[in-house]
Amino acid sequence: MNKIKILAMDDSPTVQKLLKMVLEEEGYDVICASDGIEGIDKAKKHNPSIILIDFVMPKMNGFQVCKIIKEDPDLKHIPIILVTSKGDEVGSKFVKMLGITEYLTKPFQPNDLLSKISEVIDKNSNLRKIAAKAQELDKGVSPTAPEGAEGISINEIVEPLIKEPERNAGGAASEAQNAVETIVKDVMDEVISYITESLPDILREKILNLKIGHANKDAGFNKGILLYGDLSIFRFPDILQLISIQKLTGCLSLNSEENKVNIFFRNGWIIYVSYWEDINESLGDILASAGKLSRIQLQHFLKEKGLLKDILINKRLIALDELKDLVNRYTEEAIYKLFYMIKGNFQFTNDLMPAEMNDILTELPTNDIILEGVRRIDEWQLINKKICNRDAVLKRLINDAEELGEITLSDKELEILSYVDGRRNINQIIKESKMSEFDVCKTLYVLLSANLLTITSIPSNSLNKQPQYL
């Protein structure tokens, strides 16, 4: 079948997989490339109908790739969609400078991408003909279930998810378990897609009511449980995706040896994350971490009756809008850290946040969080190869103001650089900068890679210390 062929350039294997899944479900042929050099080679080899380019890539960034493509007589006619986290300013600039057809700002939802591709097709007569021809060939073909799904019972669909993998002794156990986890992950992608597209609502509800995984009888699970299982089998992004698809309202609890975390949802959207059972202690921890209260002040206010937020607002120690902004930033950063949890149990219950907290709760679109979260997993792996210990002390390799002035740095990079003095460790820089751990570590990684910084020392008592969520 003559389909529209899309070349997607992105250095994240996880994002490649997501793009391939979303686009192929819509009938497109998808080719992936991990960097600009590979992308240009594949563009020349496969002559795609549309090229999707991530702005930030190794070896050659999106700007350089676009420039080469637009200067190549065999490729310059191909429409380009540039994907950038830099916003409208960068996207519109490249449209004018390089003749980029469209740009898409991250994070985005799958529907945003599909709409943008549809716009590109509508503007191009050749692509409209290819799309029309493919549509004509599809006419008269009745919708079919995914390959192998015909005649399969509900139990057969879910069975791979609820079987505990056998664990044998020795090194073979680890290898076998990894193989099982890979198979389960692939099965989950297919099952979630099948549930979303093919099964009627009544069957979705029946599958949802099944208990996925195996509950730990000693975990103290509550009544009203909709889902439970093992994080080593059913991974956190997959749980989020299922909650989002079903538009569930309630509380997802993640239990590991180190932590118990509660994530509250409303209609499939994330509204709050808490490491505390008591809502006042949870909010107090956010305020203390942000430097709005000392720990001594917090203990004093926790002794008073009533909700901590009402006490502080009534005493005019914080405004409602400021408190809501703090909760929003904390919730988003806290949820990203959970993408690294691979051990422990989870349960989803119908427990709700107190109604009195509604005026400070956020609403984070779960699909956007999944896309950004899986991207961060890949970036953290690179970052932690260079700065795996947050107790490391850094110093500048260039101190001369005139020499620094010759180097182009962003405002964020300049700010982080100002905290590096040969005495502060990374944890102290994170705390004093008031930025997220991810933003600080990513910026330090860039500065270290550019040989503007070096690691001077790591305390001997923390040589093997890693962030607990990695």
C-alpha positions in Angstrom: 0.0 0.0 0.0 1.3 3.5 -0.9 1.4 5.2 2.4 2.8 8.5 3.6 6.3 7.9 4.9 7.5 9.9 8.0 11.1 10.1 9.1 11.3 10.9 12.9 14.6 12.1 14.2 14.9 11.9 18.0 17.8 10.8 20.3 15.5 9.2 22.9 14.7 5.5 22.1 11.6 5.7 24.3 10.2 8.8 22.4 11.0 7.0 19.1 8.9 4.1 20.3 6.0 6.4 21.3 6.1 8.3 18.0 6.2 5.0 16.0 3.3 3.6 18.0 1.1 6.8 17.6 1.9 7.4 13.9 1.6 3.8 12.7 -1.8 3.5 14.4 -2.9 6.2 12.1 -1.6 4.3 9.0 1.7 6.1 8.4 5.0 4.4 7.6 7.5 5.4 10.2 11.4 5.4 10.0 13.4 6.5 13.1 16.8 8.0 13.4 18.7 8.7 16.7 20.8 11.7 15.6 21.1 14.2 12.7 23.8 12.4 10.8 21.8 9.1 10.8 18.6 11.1 9.9 20.1 12.8 6.9 21.4 9.4 5.6 18.0 7.8 6.0 16.3 10.8 4.4 18.5 10.3 1.3 17.9 6.6 1.3 14.1 6.5 1.9 12.9 9.8 0.5 10.3 10.3 3.2 7.1 12.3 2.6 7.5 14.3 5.9 10.5 14.8 8.2 10.0 15.2 12.0 13.1 16.7 13.7 13.8 17.2 17.4 15.7 20.4 18.0 18.0 19.0 20.7 20.0 16.0 19.4 23.6 14.8 19.7 26.2 15.2 16.9 24.1 17.7 15.0 21.2 19.8 16.3 17.9 20.4 14.6 19.0 23.8 13.2 22.0 22.2 11.5 19.9 19.3 10.1 17.2 21.6 8.7 19.9 23.8 7.1 21.5 20.8 5.4 18.2 19.4 4.2 17.1 22.7 2.8 20.4 23.1 0.9 20.1 19.6 -0.6 18.4 19.7 -4.1 17.0 16.1 -3.6 15.6 16.8 -0.1 14.7 20.5 0.0 11.1 19.8 -1.2 10.3 17.6 1.8 8.1 19.3 4.5 9.8 19.5 7.9 8.1 19.7 11.3 10.5 20.9 13.9 9.9 19.8 17.5 11.2 22.3 20.1 10.9 23.0 23.8 12.1 26.6 23.1 8.5 27.7 22.4 7.0 29.9 19.7 10.0 32.3 19.5 12.4 29.6 18.3 9.9 27.8 16.1 8.7 30.9 14.3 12.3 32.1 13.8 13.2 28.8 12.0 10.1 29.0 9.9 11.4 32.3 8.5 15.1 31.5 8.4 15.0 28.0 6.9 11.5 27.6 5.4 10.4 25.0 8.0 6.9 23.9 7.1 5.6 23.7 10.7 6.9 23.5 14.3 5.6 21.8 17.4 6.3 22.9 21.0 7.1 20.3 23.7 5.5 18.9 25.6 2.7 17.9 23.3 -0.1 15.3 23.2 -0.3 12.7 20.4 -3.4 14.5 19.0 -1.3 17.7 18.6 1.2 15.8 16.5 -1.4 14.2 14.4 -3.2 17.5 13.8 0.1 19.1 12.8 0.8 16.3 10.3 -2.7 16.6 8.9 -2.1 20.4 8.4 1.1 19.6 6.4 -0.7 17.0 4.3 -3.6 19.4 3.6 -1.2 22.1 2.3 0.7 19.8 0.0 -1.1 18.5 -3.2 1.2 15.5 -3.7 0.7 14.4 -0.1 -3.0 14.8 -0.4 -3.0 12.5 -3.4 -1.0 9.8 -1.5 -3.4 10.1 1.5 -6.4 9.9 -0.8 -5.1 6.8 -2.6 -4.3 5.1 0.7 -7.8 5.9 1.9 -9.4 4.4 -1.3 -7.5 1.2 -0.9 -8.7 1.0 2.7 -12.4 1.3 1.7 -14.4 -1.8 2.0 -11.9 -3.4 4.5 -13.7 -4.1 7.7 -12.0 -3.1 10.9 -10.1 -5.9 12.5 -8.7 -6.6 15.9 -5.0 -6.6 16.5 -3.2 -9.6 15.0 -3.8 -12.7 17.1 -6.7 -11.0 19.1 -9.5 -12.8 17.2 -11.1 -15.4 19.4 -9.1 -14.5 22.4 -11.0 -14.4 25.7 -10.6 -11.5 28.2 -8.6 -13.8 30.5 -6.2 -14.7 27.7 -5.6 -11.0 27.0 -4.9 -10.1 30.6 -3.1 -13.4 31.6 0.4 -12.3 30.6 0.0 -9.3 33.0 -1.1 -11.3 36.1 1.3 -14.2 36.0 4.2 -14.0 38.4 7.5 -14.6 36.4 9.3 -17.7 37.6 12.6 -17.0 39.4 15.3 -19.6 39.2 18.6 -19.5 41.1 21.8 -18.0 39.9 22.6 -15.6 37.0 20.0 -17.2 34.7 17.2 -15.9 37.0 18.2 -12.3 36.3 18.4 -12.9 32.6 15.1 -14.7 32.5 13.4 -12.0 34.6 14.7 -9.3 32.2 13.4 -11.2 29.2 10.0 -11.6 30.9 9.8 -7.9 31.7 10.6 -7.0 28.1 7.9 -9.3 26.8 5.4 -8.0 29.4 6.2 -4.4 28.4 5.6 -5.1 24.7 2.4 -7.0 25.6 1.2 -4.1 27.7 1.6 -1.6 24.8 -0.5 -3.9 22.5 -3.1 -4.5 25.2 -3.6 -0.9 26.1 -3.9 0.0 22.4 -6.4 -2.8 22.0 -8.4 -1.8 25.0 -8.5 1.8 23.8 -9.4 1.2 20.2 -11.3 -2.1 20.0 -13.1 -3.2 23.1 -16.5 -1.8 24.0 -16.8 0.1 27.3 -18.4 -2.8 29.1 -15.4 -5.0 28.4 -13.0 -2.3 29.4 -14.7 -2.1 32.8 -14.4 -5.9 33.3 -10.7 -5.8 32.5 -10.2 -2.8 34.8 -11.9 -4.7 37.7 -9.4 -7.5 37.4 -6.5 -7.2 39.9 -3.4 -6.7 37.8 -0.2 -8.3 39.2 0.0 -9.9 42.7 -0.8 -8.1 45.8 1.5 -8.4 48.8 -0.7 -9.6 51.6 1.5 -7.8 54.2 1.3 -4.5 52.4 -1.8 -3.4 54.3 -3.9 -2.6 51.3 -7.2 -0.8 51.9 -10.7 -1.6 50.8 -11.9 0.0 47.6 -8.9 -1.1 45.6 -9.4 -0.9 41.8 -5.8 -2.0 40.8 -2.8 -3.4 42.5 0.4 -5.2 41.5 4.2 -5.3 41.4 6.1 -2.4 39.9 8.8 -4.7 38.5 6.1 -6.2 36.2 3.7 -3.3 35.6 5.8 -0.2 35.3 4.9 3.3 36.5 4.4 4.9 33.0 2.0 2.0 32.1 0.0 2.6 35.3 -0.3 6.3 34.5 -1.4 5.5 30.9 -4.1 3.2 32.1 -5.4 5.7 34.7 -5.4 8.4 32.0 -7.3 6.2 29.5 -9.9 5.3 32.0 -10.2 8.8 33.4 -10.0 7.5 36.9 -10.4 9.5 40.1 -8.7 8.3 43.3 -5.3 7.7 44.9 -2.3 5.7 43.5 0.0 4.5 46.2 3.5 3.3 45.5 5.3 1.3 48.2 9.0 0.5 48.3 11.5 -0.2 51.0 12.4 3.5 51.1 9.1 5.3 50.6 5.4 5.3 50.4 4.1 7.9 47.9 0.4 8.8 47.3 -0.6 10.3 43.9 -4.1 11.7 43.7 -6.0 11.9 40.4 -9.2 13.5 39.2 -10.7 12.3 35.9 -7.3 10.9 34.9 -5.4 14.1 35.7 -2.7 14.3 38.4 -3.7 16.8 41.1 -1.3 16.1 44.1 1.7 14.1 45.2 2.4 13.3 48.9 5.1 11.4 50.7 3.1 11.8 54.0 -0.1 10.2 55.2 -1.1 13.4 57.0 -2.1 16.2 54.6 -0.8 19.0 56.9 2.6 17.4 57.2 2.7 16.9 53.4 2.0 20.6 52.7 4.3 21.6 55.5 7.2 19.7 53.9 6.6 21.5 50.6 6.7 24.9 52.3 9.8 24.0 54.4 11.6 22.7 51.3 10.8 25.9 49.4 12.2 28.0 52.3 8.8 29.5 53.2 8.9 28.1 56.7 11.7 26.9 59.0 11.3 23.4 60.4 10.8 24.9 63.9 8.0 27.2 62.6 6.4 24.2 60.9 6.3 22.2 64.1 4.7 25.1 65.9 1.9 25.5 63.3 1.3 21.8 63.0 0.2 21.8 66.7 -2.6 24.2 65.9 -6.0 22.9 65.0 -7.2 23.1 61.4 -5.7 22.8 58.0 -2.2 24.2 57.7 -3.0 26.1 54.5 -5.9 28.0 56.2 -3.7 28.8 59.3 -1.0 30.3 57.2 -3.3 32.2 54.8 -5.3 33.6 57.8 -2.0 34.8 59.4 -1.0 36.3 56.1 2.2 34.3 56.0 1.5 33.2 52.4 -1.0 34.2 49.7 -3.3 31.6 48.2 -1.9 32.1 44.6 1.7 31.7 45.9 0.8 28.5 47.7 -1.0 27.1 44.7 2.1 27.8 42.5 4.3 26.1 45.0 2.1 23.0 45.1 2.0 22.9 41.3 5.8 23.0 40.9 6.3 20.5 43.7 3.7 18.1 42.3 5.2 18.2 38.8 8.8 17.6 39.9 7.8 14.9 42.4 5.9 12.9 39.8 8.9 12.9 37.4 11.1 11.3 40.1 8.7 8.4 40.3 9.5 7.3 36.8 12.6 5.7 38.2 10.9 3.4 40.7 11.2 -0.1 39.5 10.8 -2.0 42.7 7.9 -2.2 45.1 4.1 -2.5 45.0 1.3 -0.3 43.8 -2.4 0.0 44.5 -5.1 2.4 43.2 -8.0 3.1 45.5 -11.0 5.4 45.4 -9.6 7.5 48.2 -10.0 11.3 47.5 -8.2 14.4 48.5 -10.1 16.5 51.2 -12.5 18.9 49.5 -11.0 21.8 51.6 -7.7 21.4 49.6 -9.3 21.9 46.2 -8.4 25.6 46.0 -4.6 24.8 45.9 -4.6 21.6 43.9 -3.1 21.5 40.4 -4.2 19.7 37.3 -1.4 18.1 35.3 -2.3 16.4 32.0 -1.1 12.8 32.5 -0.2 12.2 28.8 2.1 15.2 28.8 3.7 13.9 32.0 4.3 10.5 30.5 6.0 11.9 27.4 8.2 14.2 29.4 8.9 11.6 32.1 10.2 9.0 29.7 12.4 11.6 28.0 13.9 12.5 31.3 14.7 8.8 32.0 17.1 8.9 29.0 18.6 12.2 29.9 19.1 11.2 33.6 21.1 8.2 32.4 23.5 10.5 30.6 23.6 13.1 33.4 24.4 10.5 36.1 27.4 9.1 34.2 29.0 12.4 34.8 27.5 13.6 38.1 26.2 10.5 39.9 26.8 11.9 43.4 25.0 14.9 44.6 27.6 15.5 47.4 30.2 16.3 44.8 31.9 19.7 45.0 32.5 21.6 41.8 34.8 24.5 40.8 35.1 26.7 37.8 37.8 26.1 35.2 37.4 29.6 33.8 37.1 32.5 36.3 38.2 35.4 34.2 35.2 37.7 33.5 36.5 38.7 30.1 37.1 35.1 29.0 33.7 34.1 30.3 32.2 37.0 28.3 33.4 35.4 25.1 31.3 32.3 25.8 27.6 32.4 25.0 25.6 31.0 28.0 21.9 31.1 28.7 20.5 33.0 31.8 19.9 29.6 33.5 23.5 28.5 32.8 24.9 31.8 34.1 22.8 31.6 37.3 23.9 28.0 38.1 27.5 28.9 37.3 27.3 31.8 39.9 26.7 29.2 42.6 29.8 27.2 41.8 32.6 28.4 44.1 34.6 25.3 45.0 32.8 24.9 48.3 29.1 24.2 47.5 28.2 20.7 46.6 25.4 19.9 44.1 22.8 19.4 46.7 23.5 22.9 48.1 23.3 24.4 44.6 19.9 22.7 44.1 18.6 24.1 47.4 20.0 27.6 47.0 19.0 28.0 43.3 15.4 27.1 44.0 15.4 25.2 40.7 14.4 21.6 40.3 17.0 18.9 40.7 16.6 17.9 37.0 17.1 21.5 35.7 20.2 22.0 38.0 21.8 18.7 37.1 21.1 19.0 33.4 22.7 22.5 33.4 25.7 21.3 35.4 26.1 18.4 32.9 26.2 20.9 30.0 28.8 23.1 31.8 31.0 20.0 32.7 30.8 18.8 29.2 31.9 22.2 27.9 34.9 22.0 30.3 33.8 25.1 32.2 33.5 23.1 35.4 35.3 20.2 37.1 34.5 18.0 40.1 37.0 18.7 42.9 36.0 16.3 45.6 33.4 13.8 46.8 33.2 13.1 50.6 34.5 9.6 51.4 31.4 8.7 53.3 29.2 9.2 50.2 31.3 7.7 47.4 28.5 5.3 46.4 25.6 7.5 47.3 23.0 7.8 44.6 19.6 9.5 44.5 17.2 7.1 46.1 14.7 7.1 43.2 17.3 6.1 40.6 
